[in-house]
Each structure stands twice: as C-alpha cells, then as structure tokens.
C-alpha cells in the first residue's frame, strides 16, 4: 500500500507563506505600483506559484496587518497606503516586555525630532503653527492634570511630525505616541512643583517660536534643550523609584 506524503511541517508552512509575501513585495516593486493599485487575487497567485490557497491567504493577511496591502470583501487586493500600525505594535511590545526602556525611547525620539523641528521651521504652514499652539494651550490648562497634560504633549509632537511635510516623520511621530506618553508621564511625576511644569510648557513654546520665525537652527537647538531637560526628569524619576 502506498504511503501518503507527510504533512508539511510548521516551518515549511511559514517558509511558503514568506515566499508568497516576498513575491508580492517584489511584484509591487518591479511594477512600481502605487498605493491603491490592484494586485493579483489569492486564486490567481495560488495557481501561479502552485501553493495552496490557504497559505496564500495567510501571506495576504500578514501583509494587510503590516499595512502593505488593503483587502476588503468584494474587491481585489490593492497596494496599501502608509500606516503606522506595525511600528506601533513593535514599540508597544518593546516597552511592555522591557526590551527597550523609556530612556531608550527618548533617545530615539530625540534623534528624529531635532531634525523634525528643523524641517518644520522650513516647511510649516500657518495652520501647523496654530495646531502646535493649541497643543501648548492645552498643556497650560492641564498642568495640574497629568492625563490631560500627557495627551496635549503627545499631540504637540505628533503635530510636529506632520509640520515637516515628510510623511515618514508623520508616521514615526504618531507611532511613537505610547513611548512619548510613558516618558512624559514619568518626567512629570518627578517634577515637584508647578514652576518645573511651567518650564516644560515654556520649552515647547520656545520650539514653536523658532519654527514660526522659520529659524531651523534655533528650532533644532530648542528641541535639543527640551530633550536634555526630559532626560534629567527621567533620571530623577528613576532615582525616586529606587529610593
């Protein structure tokens, strides 16, 4: 009696799914497809690659979760628009599992946002200045409410990303929201009086003033000072927890 072929192992299954994903990514790149353009259906790709439709579907779902594909009922798969979902999940996982610390997240933010402040000074619109100013007003109103303060502070930095005119800065800034909230909250809790909280607000206003003047150099320096102060606040917070 002839033996049936052994079932594919989990590793083989993953390898086939990865093969499908790489094929789709190559298809997008080689054909220079733009966001919203059509991609081969699961049925067609399954036949072309001679891989089961279930594995092909798994690859499509993984790429959808990563924001690379858009899939909806009754429509052909399409090239996805840029989204921050995957990066958000990665950063949340890094912080939640302590594979990255708030201090490390702050260093990442600093490297990105100093340049963002410089670009915003060159590219910002009047509307961008107004949105940034509203965020600082919200911080002032919420200076005795940590949750409200954190929300407006995070909004400021996300708006800054948008003001650069560079979609990648906007995506990364919004994805860093949770990391921002963690470091901002820790820094606030280490500040013992309202005078210190007001200094945080003033540092944000200094950044706006430099951006509004179109002074990229000054905007970058103001952002550097802001992050230097934030690092000191996080260090104080750590010391307080260890006492």
Secondary structure, 3 states (H helix, E strand, C coil): CCCCCCCCCHHHHHHHHHHHHHHHHHHHHHCCCCCCCECCCHHHHHHHHCCCHHHHHHHHHHHHHCCCEECCCCCCCEECCCCCHHHHHHHHHHHHCCCCCHHHHHHHHHHHHHHHHHHHHHHCCHHHHHHHHHHHHHHHHCCCCHHHHHHHHHHHHHHHHHHCCCHHHHHHHHHCHHHHHHHHHHHHHHCCCHHHHHHHHHHHHHHHHHHHHCCHHHHHHHHHHHHHHHHHHHHHHHHHHHC
